[in-house]
Amino acid sequence: MAAQWACWRCIRPAPTRVAQDEAPSVVFGMPKEAIAKGGVDRFLPLDQIAGDVLITQQTF
């Protein structure tokens, strides 16, 4: 099972992790922690996140 998982990871790229940026946020606690701990690949304004997800999913 582990060998199958390792092979799958080689074929498919890792998912992109997106968080809302600080500027329009009312409460920025959770995204701030995710960014600080390296759990976010990029951060965008809320109105751009859905479009970014659609664009990145087209590459799969």
mmCIF file as Biopython writes it, N, C-alpha, C and O atoms, coordinates in Angstrom:
data_model
#
loop_
_atom_site.group_PDB
_atom_site.id
_atom_site.type_symbol
_atom_site.label_atom_id
_atom_site.label_alt_id
_atom_site.label_comp_id
_atom_site.label_asym_id
_atom_site.label_entity_id
_atom_site.label_seq_id
_atom_site.pdbx_PDB_ins_code
_atom_site.Cartn_x
_atom_site.Cartn_y
_atom_site.Cartn_z
_atom_site.occupancy
_atom_site.B_iso_or_equiv
_atom_site.auth_seq_id
_atom_site.auth_asym_id
_atom_site.pdbx_PDB_model_num
ATOM 1   N N  . MET A ? 1  ? 0.818   -1.192 0.000   1.0 0.0 1  A 1 
ATOM 2   C CA . MET A ? 1  ? 0.000   0.000  0.000   1.0 0.0 1  A 1 
ATOM 3   C C  . MET A ? 1  ? 0.865   1.260  0.000   1.0 0.0 1  A 1 
ATOM 4   O O  . MET A ? 1  ? 0.563   2.224  -0.703  1.0 0.0 1  A 1 
ATOM 5   N N  . ALA A ? 2  ? 1.926   1.249  0.780   1.0 0.0 2  A 1 
ATOM 6   C CA . ALA A ? 2  ? 2.800   2.426  0.820   1.0 0.0 2  A 1 
ATOM 7   C C  . ALA A ? 2  ? 3.454   2.676  -0.532  1.0 0.0 2  A 1 
ATOM 8   O O  . ALA A ? 2  ? 3.629   3.826  -0.935  1.0 0.0 2  A 1 
ATOM 9   N N  . ALA A ? 3  ? 3.816   1.605  -1.235  1.0 0.0 3  A 1 
ATOM 10  C CA . ALA A ? 3  ? 4.434   1.754  -2.551  1.0 0.0 3  A 1 
ATOM 11  C C  . ALA A ? 3  ? 3.453   2.368  -3.544  1.0 0.0 3  A 1 
ATOM 12  O O  . ALA A ? 3  ? 3.840   3.189  -4.376  1.0 0.0 3  A 1 
ATOM 13  N N  . GLN A ? 4  ? 2.181   1.971  -3.458  1.0 0.0 4  A 1 
ATOM 14  C CA . GLN A ? 4  ? 1.167   2.558  -4.338  1.0 0.0 4  A 1 
ATOM 15  C C  . GLN A ? 4  ? 1.011   4.040  -4.057  1.0 0.0 4  A 1 
ATOM 16  O O  . GLN A ? 4  ? 0.898   4.838  -4.987  1.0 0.0 4  A 1 
ATOM 17  N N  . TRP A ? 5  ? 1.003   4.419  -2.785  1.0 0.0 5  A 1 
ATOM 18  C CA . TRP A ? 5  ? 0.859   5.827  -2.416  1.0 0.0 5  A 1 
ATOM 19  C C  . TRP A ? 5  ? 2.053   6.631  -2.920  1.0 0.0 5  A 1 
ATOM 20  O O  . TRP A ? 5  ? 1.885   7.731  -3.447  1.0 0.0 5  A 1 
ATOM 21  N N  . ALA A ? 6  ? 3.256   6.088  -2.759  1.0 0.0 6  A 1 
ATOM 22  C CA . ALA A ? 6  ? 4.457   6.785  -3.212  1.0 0.0 6  A 1 
ATOM 23  C C  . ALA A ? 6  ? 4.417   6.995  -4.721  1.0 0.0 6  A 1 
ATOM 24  O O  . ALA A ? 6  ? 4.796   8.062  -5.204  1.0 0.0 6  A 1 
ATOM 25  N N  . CYS A ? 7  ? 3.969   6.002  -5.465  1.0 0.0 7  A 1 
ATOM 26  C CA . CYS A ? 7  ? 3.873   6.110  -6.919  1.0 0.0 7  A 1 
ATOM 27  C C  . CYS A ? 7  ? 2.850   7.172  -7.305  1.0 0.0 7  A 1 
ATOM 28  O O  . CYS A ? 7  ? 3.096   7.968  -8.210  1.0 0.0 7  A 1 
ATOM 29  N N  . TRP A ? 8  ? 1.706   7.190  -6.626  1.0 0.0 8  A 1 
ATOM 30  C CA . TRP A ? 8  ? 0.668   8.188  -6.907  1.0 0.0 8  A 1 
ATOM 31  C C  . TRP A ? 8  ? 1.195   9.594  -6.683  1.0 0.0 8  A 1 
ATOM 32  O O  . TRP A ? 8  ? 0.895   10.499 -7.461  1.0 0.0 8  A 1 
ATOM 33  N N  . ARG A ? 9  ? 1.982   9.786  -5.626  1.0 0.0 9  A 1 
ATOM 34  C CA . ARG A ? 9  ? 2.535   11.107 -5.330  1.0 0.0 9  A 1 
ATOM 35  C C  . ARG A ? 9  ? 3.512   11.544 -6.411  1.0 0.0 9  A 1 
ATOM 36  O O  . ARG A ? 9  ? 3.629   12.741 -6.673  1.0 0.0 9  A 1 
ATOM 37  N N  . CYS A ? 10 ? 4.223   10.603 -7.053  1.0 0.0 10 A 1 
ATOM 38  C CA . CYS A ? 10 ? 5.164   10.952 -8.112  1.0 0.0 10 A 1 
ATOM 39  C C  . CYS A ? 10 ? 4.433   11.402 -9.379  1.0 0.0 10 A 1 
ATOM 40  O O  . CYS A ? 10 ? 4.921   12.268 -10.106 1.0 0.0 10 A 1 
ATOM 41  N N  . ILE A ? 11 ? 3.278   10.821 -9.639  1.0 0.0 11 A 1 
ATOM 42  C CA . ILE A ? 11 ? 2.538   11.133 -10.859 1.0 0.0 11 A 1 
ATOM 43  C C  . ILE A ? 11 ? 1.759   12.436 -10.727 1.0 0.0 11 A 1 
ATOM 44  O O  . ILE A ? 11 ? 1.786   13.267 -11.635 1.0 0.0 11 A 1 
ATOM 45  N N  . ARG A ? 12 ? 1.071   12.622 -9.614  1.0 0.0 12 A 1 
ATOM 46  C CA . ARG A ? 12 ? 0.253   13.823 -9.411  1.0 0.0 12 A 1 
ATOM 47  C C  . ARG A ? 12 ? 1.004   14.849 -8.593  1.0 0.0 12 A 1 
ATOM 48  O O  . ARG A ? 12 ? 1.624   14.498 -7.588  1.0 0.0 12 A 1 
ATOM 49  N N  . PRO A ? 13 ? 0.967   16.105 -8.993  1.0 0.0 13 A 1 
ATOM 50  C CA . PRO A ? 13 ? 1.609   17.145 -8.188  1.0 0.0 13 A 1 
ATOM 51  C C  . PRO A ? 13 ? 0.852   17.363 -6.885  1.0 0.0 13 A 1 
ATOM 52  O O  . PRO A ? 13 ? -0.332  17.045 -6.778  1.0 0.0 13 A 1 
ATOM 53  N N  . ALA A ? 14 ? 1.539   17.898 -5.920  1.0 0.0 14 A 1 
ATOM 54  C CA . ALA A ? 14 ? 0.911   18.189 -4.629  1.0 0.0 14 A 1 
ATOM 55  C C  . ALA A ? 14 ? -0.160  19.258 -4.801  1.0 0.0 14 A 1 
ATOM 56  O O  . ALA A ? 14 ? -0.021  20.129 -5.660  1.0 0.0 14 A 1 
ATOM 57  N N  . PRO A ? 15 ? -1.217  19.213 -4.009  1.0 0.0 15 A 1 
ATOM 58  C CA . PRO A ? 15 ? -2.260  20.236 -4.115  1.0 0.0 15 A 1 
ATOM 59  C C  . PRO A ? 15 ? -1.742  21.609 -3.693  1.0 0.0 15 A 1 
ATOM 60  O O  . PRO A ? 15 ? -0.826  21.719 -2.878  1.0 0.0 15 A 1 
ATOM 61  N N  . THR A ? 16 ? -2.330  22.626 -4.250  1.0 0.0 16 A 1 
ATOM 62  C CA . THR A ? 16 ? -1.983  23.996 -3.900  1.0 0.0 16 A 1 
ATOM 63  C C  . THR A ? 16 ? -2.865  24.440 -2.742  1.0 0.0 16 A 1 
ATOM 64  O O  . THR A ? 16 ? -4.079  24.238 -2.768  1.0 0.0 16 A 1 
ATOM 65  N N  . ARG A ? 17 ? -2.263  25.036 -1.743  1.0 0.0 17 A 1 
ATOM 66  C CA . ARG A ? 17 ? -3.007  25.494 -0.573  1.0 0.0 17 A 1 
ATOM 67  C C  . ARG A ? 17 ? -3.089  27.014 -0.607  1.0 0.0 17 A 1 
ATOM 68  O O  . ARG A ? 17 ? -2.070  27.703 -0.647  1.0 0.0 17 A 1 
ATOM 69  N N  . VAL A ? 18 ? -4.311  27.522 -0.590  1.0 0.0 18 A 1 
ATOM 70  C CA . VAL A ? 18 ? -4.556  28.960 -0.710  1.0 0.0 18 A 1 
ATOM 71  C C  . VAL A ? 18 ? -5.265  29.447 0.542   1.0 0.0 18 A 1 
ATOM 72  O O  . VAL A ? 18 ? -6.136  28.759 1.075   1.0 0.0 18 A 1 
ATOM 73  N N  . ALA A ? 19 ? -4.896  30.625 1.013   1.0 0.0 19 A 1 
ATOM 74  C CA . ALA A ? 19 ? -5.554  31.249 2.165   1.0 0.0 19 A 1 
ATOM 75  C C  . ALA A ? 19 ? -5.925  32.683 1.806   1.0 0.0 19 A 1 
ATOM 76  O O  . ALA A ? 19 ? -5.337  33.291 0.913   1.0 0.0 19 A 1 
ATOM 77  N N  . GLN A ? 20 ? -6.903  33.200 2.515   1.0 0.0 20 A 1 
ATOM 78  C CA . GLN A ? 20 ? -7.307  34.597 2.319   1.0 0.0 20 A 1 
ATOM 79  C C  . GLN A ? 20 ? -6.230  35.510 2.894   1.0 0.0 20 A 1 
ATOM 80  O O  . GLN A ? 20 ? -5.693  35.248 3.971   1.0 0.0 20 A 1 
ATOM 81  N N  . ASP A ? 21 ? -5.918  36.581 2.171   1.0 0.0 21 A 1 
ATOM 82  C CA . ASP A ? 21 ? -4.905  37.508 2.669   1.0 0.0 21 A 1 
ATOM 83  C C  . ASP A ? 21 ? -5.477  38.404 3.768   1.0 0.0 21 A 1 
ATOM 84  O O  . ASP A ? 21 ? -6.681  38.408 4.024   1.0 0.0 21 A 1 
ATOM 85  N N  . GLU A ? 22 ? -4.596  39.152 4.404   1.0 0.0 22 A 1 
ATOM 86  C CA . GLU A ? 22 ? -4.968  39.923 5.587   1.0 0.0 22 A 1 
ATOM 87  C C  . GLU A ? 22 ? -5.798  41.168 5.296   1.0 0.0 22 A 1 
ATOM 88  O O  . GLU A ? 22 ? -6.654  41.531 6.103   1.0 0.0 22 A 1 
ATOM 89  N N  . ALA A ? 23 ? -5.569  41.825 4.173   1.0 0.0 23 A 1 
ATOM 90  C CA . ALA A ? 23 ? -6.189  43.127 3.907   1.0 0.0 23 A 1 
ATOM 91  C C  . ALA A ? 23 ? -7.710  43.149 4.082   1.0 0.0 23 A 1 
ATOM 92  O O  . ALA A ? 23 ? -8.200  44.003 4.821   1.0 0.0 23 A 1 
ATOM 93  N N  . PRO A ? 24 ? -8.488  42.261 3.447   1.0 0.0 24 A 1 
ATOM 94  C CA . PRO A ? 24 ? -9.935  42.354 3.591   1.0 0.0 24 A 1 
ATOM 95  C C  . PRO A ? 24 ? -10.493 41.540 4.762   1.0 0.0 24 A 1 
ATOM 96  O O  . PRO A ? 24 ? -11.707 41.518 4.965   1.0 0.0 24 A 1 
ATOM 97  N N  . SER A ? 25 ? -9.645  40.883 5.522   1.0 0.0 25 A 1 
ATOM 98  C CA . SER A ? 25 ? -10.132 39.990 6.577   1.0 0.0 25 A 1 
ATOM 99  C C  . SER A ? 25 ? -10.617 40.762 7.797   1.0 0.0 25 A 1 
ATOM 100 O O  . SER A ? 25 ? -9.989  41.727 8.232   1.0 0.0 25 A 1 
ATOM 101 N N  . VAL A ? 26 ? -11.742 40.318 8.335   1.0 0.0 26 A 1 
ATOM 102 C CA . VAL A ? 26 ? -12.229 40.864 9.593   1.0 0.0 26 A 1 
ATOM 103 C C  . VAL A ? 26 ? -11.464 40.201 10.734  1.0 0.0 26 A 1 
ATOM 104 O O  . VAL A ? 26 ? -11.008 40.872 11.660  1.0 0.0 26 A 1 
ATOM 105 N N  . VAL A ? 27 ? -11.326 38.879 10.657  1.0 0.0 27 A 1 
ATOM 106 C CA . VAL A ? 27 ? -10.546 38.112 11.619  1.0 0.0 27 A 1 
ATOM 107 C C  . VAL A ? 27 ? -9.501  37.337 10.819  1.0 0.0 27 A 1 
ATOM 108 O O  . VAL A ? 27 ? -9.857  36.568 9.925   1.0 0.0 27 A 1 
ATOM 109 N N  . PHE A ? 28 ? -8.232  37.527 11.123  1.0 0.0 28 A 1 
ATOM 110 C CA . PHE A ? 28 ? -7.158  36.933 10.327  1.0 0.0 28 A 1 
ATOM 111 C C  . PHE A ? 28 ? -6.395  35.851 11.094  1.0 0.0 28 A 1 
ATOM 112 O O  . PHE A ? 28 ? -5.317  35.446 10.659  1.0 0.0 28 A 1 
ATOM 113 N N  . GLY A ? 29 ? -6.920  35.379 12.212  1.0 0.0 29 A 1 
ATOM 114 C CA . GLY A ? 29 ? -6.191  34.442 13.071  1.0 0.0 29 A 1 
ATOM 115 C C  . GLY A ? 29 ? -5.804  33.135 12.415  1.0 0.0 29 A 1 
ATOM 116 O O  . GLY A ? 29 ? -4.629  32.769 12.417  1.0 0.0 29 A 1 
ATOM 117 N N  . MET A ? 30 ? -6.781  32.415 11.845  1.0 0.0 30 A 1 
ATOM 118 C CA . MET A ? 30 ? -6.488  31.094 11.282  1.0 0.0 30 A 1 
ATOM 119 C C  . MET A ? 30 ? -5.607  31.183 10.029  1.0 0.0 30 A 1 
ATOM 120 O O  . MET A ? 30 ? -4.629  30.441 9.940   1.0 0.0 30 A 1 
ATOM 121 N N  . PRO A ? 31 ? -5.910  32.057 9.054   1.0 0.0 31 A 1 
ATOM 122 C CA . PRO A ? 31 ? -4.998  32.158 7.910   1.0 0.0 31 A 1 
ATOM 123 C C  . PRO A ? 31 ? -3.587  32.595 8.318   1.0 0.0 31 A 1 
ATOM 124 O O  . PRO A ? 31 ? -2.599  32.134 7.747   1.0 0.0 31 A 1 
ATOM 125 N N  . LYS A ? 32 ? -3.501  33.482 9.304   1.0 0.0 32 A 1 
ATOM 126 C CA . LYS A ? 32 ? -2.189  33.960 9.766   1.0 0.0 32 A 1 
ATOM 127 C C  . LYS A ? 32 ? -1.353  32.804 10.309  1.0 0.0 32 A 1 
ATOM 128 O O  . LYS A ? 32 ? -0.163  32.706 10.008  1.0 0.0 32 A 1 
ATOM 129 N N  . GLU A ? 33 ? -1.962  31.935 11.102  1.0 0.0 33 A 1 
ATOM 130 C CA . GLU A ? 33 ? -1.244  30.784 11.647  1.0 0.0 33 A 1 
ATOM 131 C C  . GLU A ? 33 ? -0.840  29.794 10.554  1.0 0.0 33 A 1 
ATOM 132 O O  . GLU A ? 33 ? 0.267   29.256 10.577  1.0 0.0 33 A 1 
ATOM 133 N N  . ALA A ? 34 ? -1.735  29.558 9.604   1.0 0.0 34 A 1 
ATOM 134 C CA . ALA A ? 34 ? -1.422  28.642 8.507   1.0 0.0 34 A 1 
ATOM 135 C C  . ALA A ? 34 ? -0.246  29.171 7.684   1.0 0.0 34 A 1 
ATOM 136 O O  . ALA A ? 34 ? 0.639   28.409 7.295   1.0 0.0 34 A 1 
ATOM 137 N N  . ILE A ? 35 ? -0.241  30.468 7.425   1.0 0.0 35 A 1 
ATOM 138 C CA . ILE A ? 35 ? 0.864   31.087 6.677   1.0 0.0 35 A 1 
ATOM 139 C C  . ILE A ? 35 ? 2.154   31.012 7.488   1.0 0.0 35 A 1 
ATOM 140 O O  . ILE A ? 35 ? 3.205   30.673 6.944   1.0 0.0 35 A 1 
ATOM 141 N N  . ALA A ? 36 ? 2.086   31.322 8.782   1.0 0.0 36 A 1 
ATOM 142 C CA . ALA A ? 36 ? 3.274   31.311 9.643   1.0 0.0 36 A 1 
ATOM 143 C C  . ALA A ? 36 ? 3.891   29.924 9.747   1.0 0.0 36 A 1 
ATOM 144 O O  . ALA A ? 36 ? 5.111   29.795 9.844   1.0 0.0 36 A 1 
ATOM 145 N N  . LYS A ? 37 ? 3.059   28.885 9.728   1.0 0.0 37 A 1 
ATOM 146 C CA . LYS A ? 37 ? 3.559   27.514 9.854   1.0 0.0 37 A 1 
ATOM 147 C C  . LYS A ? 37 ? 3.932   26.882 8.520   1.0 0.0 37 A 1 
ATOM 148 O O  . LYS A ? 37 ? 4.318   25.714 8.476   1.0 0.0 37 A 1 
ATOM 149 N N  . GLY A ? 38 ? 3.822   27.644 7.423   1.0 0.0 38 A 1 
ATOM 150 C CA . GLY A ? 38 ? 4.214   27.139 6.114   1.0 0.0 38 A 1 
ATOM 151 C C  . GLY A ? 38 ? 3.174   26.244 5.467   1.0 0.0 38 A 1 
ATOM 152 O O  . GLY A ? 38 ? 3.501   25.480 4.560   1.0 0.0 38 A 1 
ATOM 153 N N  . GLY A ? 39 ? 1.929   26.322 5.912   1.0 0.0 39 A 1 
ATOM 154 C CA . GLY A ? 39 ? 0.886   25.475 5.373   1.0 0.0 39 A 1 
ATOM 155 C C  . GLY A ? 39 ? 0.137   26.073 4.208   1.0 0.0 39 A 1 
ATOM 156 O O  . GLY A ? 39 ? -0.871  25.515 3.773   1.0 0.0 39 A 1 
ATOM 157 N N  . VAL A ? 40 ? 0.607   27.204 3.687   1.0 0.0 40 A 1 
ATOM 158 C CA . VAL A ? 40 ? -0.085  27.897 2.594   1.0 0.0 40 A 1 
ATOM 159 C C  . VAL A ? 40 ? 0.919   28.180 1.489   1.0 0.0 40 A 1 
ATOM 160 O O  . VAL A ? 40 ? 2.017   28.670 1.750   1.0 0.0 40 A 1 
ATOM 161 N N  . ASP A ? 41 ? 0.541   27.871 0.256   1.0 0.0 41 A 1 
ATOM 162 C CA . ASP A ? 41 ? 1.413   28.141 -0.884  1.0 0.0 41 A 1 
ATOM 163 C C  . ASP A ? 41 ? 1.307   29.588 -1.344  1.0 0.0 41 A 1 
ATOM 164 O O  . ASP A ? 41 ? 2.300   30.200 -1.736  1.0 0.0 41 A 1 
ATOM 165 N N  . ARG A ? 42 ? 0.093   30.128 -1.293  1.0 0.0 42 A 1 
ATOM 166 C CA . ARG A ? 42 ? -0.092  31.549 -1.642  1.0 0.0 42 A 1 
ATOM 167 C C  . ARG A ? 42 ? -1.355  32.057 -0.972  1.0 0.0 42 A 1 
ATOM 168 O O  . ARG A ? 42 ? -2.243  31.280 -0.621  1.0 0.0 42 A 1 
ATOM 169 N N  . PHE A ? 43 ? -1.423  33.365 -0.801  1.0 0.0 43 A 1 
ATOM 170 C CA . PHE A ? 43 ? -2.594  33.968 -0.186  1.0 0.0 43 A 1 
ATOM 171 C C  . PHE A ? 43 ? -3.144  35.047 -1.094  1.0 0.0 43 A 1 
ATOM 172 O O  . PHE A ? 43 ? -2.395  35.830 -1.678  1.0 0.0 43 A 1 
ATOM 173 N N  . LEU A ? 44 ? -4.466  35.079 -1.206  1.0 0.0 44 A 1 
ATOM 174 C CA . LEU A ? 44 ? -5.161  35.938 -2.160  1.0 0.0 44 A 1 
ATOM 175 C C  . LEU A ? 44 ? -6.344  36.616 -1.487  1.0 0.0 44 A 1 
ATOM 176 O O  . LEU A ? 44 ? -6.800  36.162 -0.437  1.0 0.0 44 A 1 
ATOM 177 N N  . PRO A ? 45 ? -6.856  37.710 -2.083  1.0 0.0 45 A 1 
ATOM 178 C CA . PRO A ? 45 ? -8.113  38.284 -1.600  1.0 0.0 45 A 1 
ATOM 179 C C  . PRO A ? 45 ? -9.234  37.256 -1.787  1.0 0.0 45 A 1 
ATOM 180 O O  . PRO A ? 45 ? -9.181  36.430 -2.698  1.0 0.0 45 A 1 
ATOM 181 N N  . LEU A ? 46 ? -10.232 37.315 -0.932  1.0 0.0 46 A 1 
ATOM 182 C CA . LEU A ? 46 ? -11.310 36.335 -0.943  1.0 0.0 46 A 1 
ATOM 183 C C  . LEU A ? 46 ? -11.985 36.209 -2.310  1.0 0.0 46 A 1 
ATOM 184 O O  . LEU A ? 46 ? -12.332 35.106 -2.730  1.0 0.0 46 A 1 
ATOM 185 N N  . ASP A ? 47 ? -12.169 37.324 -2.996  1.0 0.0 47 A 1 
ATOM 186 C CA . ASP A ? 47 ? -12.872 37.279 -4.287  1.0 0.0 47 A 1 
ATOM 187 C C  . ASP A ? 47 ? -12.039 36.654 -5.408  1.0 0.0 47 A 1 
ATOM 188 O O  . ASP A ? 47 ? -12.565 36.425 -6.498  1.0 0.0 47 A 1 
ATOM 189 N N  . GLN A ? 48 ? -10.770 36.378 -5.174  1.0 0.0 48 A 1 
ATOM 190 C CA . GLN A ? 48 ? -9.916  35.760 -6.189  1.0 0.0 48 A 1 
ATOM 191 C C  . GLN A ? 48 ? -9.636  34.275 -5.933  1.0 0.0 48 A 1 
ATOM 192 O O  . GLN A ? 48 ? -9.086  33.593 -6.798  1.0 0.0 48 A 1 
ATOM 193 N N  . ILE A ? 49 ? -10.005 33.775 -4.765  1.0 0.0 49 A 1 
ATOM 194 C CA . ILE A ? 49 ? -9.673  32.392 -4.413  1.0 0.0 49 A 1 
ATOM 195 C C  . ILE A ? 49 ? -10.393 31.391 -5.308  1.0 0.0 49 A 1 
ATOM 196 O O  . ILE A ? 49 ? -9.767  30.452 -5.799  1.0 0.0 49 A 1 
ATOM 197 N N  . ALA A ? 50 ? -11.687 31.567 -5.532  1.0 0.0 50 A 1 
ATOM 198 C CA . ALA A ? 50 ? -12.438 30.606 -6.353  1.0 0.0 50 A 1 
ATOM 199 C C  . ALA A ? 50 ? -11.870 30.526 -7.771  1.0 0.0 50 A 1 
ATOM 200 O O  . ALA A ? 50 ? -11.715 29.431 -8.312  1.0 0.0 50 A 1 
ATOM 201 N N  . GLY A ? 51 ? -11.561 31.664 -8.373  1.0 0.0 51 A 1 
ATOM 202 C CA . GLY A ? 51 ? -10.979 31.670 -9.714  1.0 0.0 51 A 1 
ATOM 203 C C  . GLY A ? 51 ? -9.628  30.992 -9.753  1.0 0.0 51 A 1 
ATOM 204 O O  . GLY A ? 51 ? -9.312  30.289 -10.713 1.0 0.0 51 A 1 
ATOM 205 N N  . ASP A ? 52 ? -8.821  31.194 -8.716  1.0 0.0 52 A 1 
ATOM 206 C CA . ASP A ? 52 ? -7.514  30.561 -8.632  1.0 0.0 52 A 1 
ATOM 207 C C  . ASP A ? 52 ? -7.651  29.047 -8.534  1.0 0.0 52 A 1 
ATOM 208 O O  . ASP A ? 52 ? -6.901  28.311 -9.175  1.0 0.0 52 A 1 
ATOM 209 N N  . VAL A ? 53 ? -8.598  28.585 -7.741  1.0 0.0 53 A 1 
ATOM 210 C CA . VAL A ? 53 ? -8.814  27.140 -7.599  1.0 0.0 53 A 1 
ATOM 211 C C  . VAL A ? 53 ? -9.225  26.544 -8.949  1.0 0.0 53 A 1 
ATOM 212 O O  . VAL A ? 53 ? -8.729  25.486 -9.336  1.0 0.0 53 A 1 
ATOM 213 N N  . LEU A ? 54 ? -10.117 27.211 -9.656  1.0 0.0 54 A 1 
ATOM 214 C CA . LEU A ? 54 ? -10.551 26.700 -10.960 1.0 0.0 54 A 1 
ATOM 215 C C  . LEU A ? 54 ? -9.391  26.624 -11.946 1.0 0.0 54 A 1 
ATOM 216 O O  . LEU A ? 54 ? -9.276  25.652 -12.691 1.0 0.0 54 A 1 
ATOM 217 N N  . ILE A ? 55 ? -8.540  27.633 -11.957 1.0 0.0 55 A 1 
ATOM 218 C CA . ILE A ? 55 ? -7.398  27.647 -12.869 1.0 0.0 55 A 1 
ATOM 219 C C  . ILE A ? 55 ? -6.418  26.531 -12.527 1.0 0.0 55 A 1 
ATOM 220 O O  . ILE A ? 55 ? -5.945  25.834 -13.424 1.0 0.0 55 A 1 
ATOM 221 N N  . THR A ? 56 ? -6.104  26.348 -11.243 1.0 0.0 56 A 1 
ATOM 222 C CA . THR A ? 56 ? -5.137  25.316 -10.875 1.0 0.0 56 A 1 
ATOM 223 C C  . THR A ? 56 ? -5.687  23.919 -11.115 1.0 0.0 56 A 1 
ATOM 224 O O  . THR A ? 56 ? -4.912  23.008 -11.406 1.0 0.0 56 A 1 
ATOM 225 N N  . GLN A ? 57 ? -6.999  23.716 -11.003 1.0 0.0 57 A 1 
ATOM 226 C CA . GLN A ? 57 ? -7.586  22.401 -11.221 1.0 0.0 57 A 1 
ATOM 227 C C  . GLN A ? 57 ? -7.623  22.029 -12.715 1.0 0.0 57 A 1 
ATOM 228 O O  . GLN A ? 57 ? -7.716  20.847 -13.046 1.0 0.0 57 A 1 
ATOM 229 N N  . GLN A ? 58 ? -7.553  22.986 -13.590 1.0 0.0 58 A 1 
ATOM 230 C CA . GLN A ? 58 ? -7.545  22.695 -15.022 1.0 0.0 58 A 1 
ATOM 231 C C  . GLN A ? 58 ? -6.262  22.014 -15.443 1.0 0.0 58 A 1 
ATOM 232 O O  . GLN A ? 58 ? -6.233  21.383 -16.500 1.0 0.0 58 A 1 
ATOM 233 N N  . THR A ? 59 ? -5.200  22.113 -14.662 1.0 0.0 59 A 1 
ATOM 234 C CA . THR A ? 59 ? -3.919  21.511 -15.040 1.0 0.0 59 A 1 
ATOM 235 C C  . THR A ? 59 ? -3.884  20.026 -14.725 1.0 0.0 59 A 1 
ATOM 236 O O  . THR A ? 59 ? -2.946  19.349 -15.145 1.0 0.0 59 A 1 
ATOM 237 N N  . PHE A ? 60 ? -4.859  19.487 -14.005 1.0 0.0 60 A 1 
ATOM 238 C CA . PHE A ? 60 ? -4.853  18.058 -13.652 1.0 0.0 60 A 1 
ATOM 239 C C  . PHE A ? 60 ? -5.451  17.245 -14.733 1.0 0.0 60 A 1 
ATOM 240 O O  . PHE A ? 60 ? -5.531  16.022 -14.613 1.0 0.0 60 A 1 
#
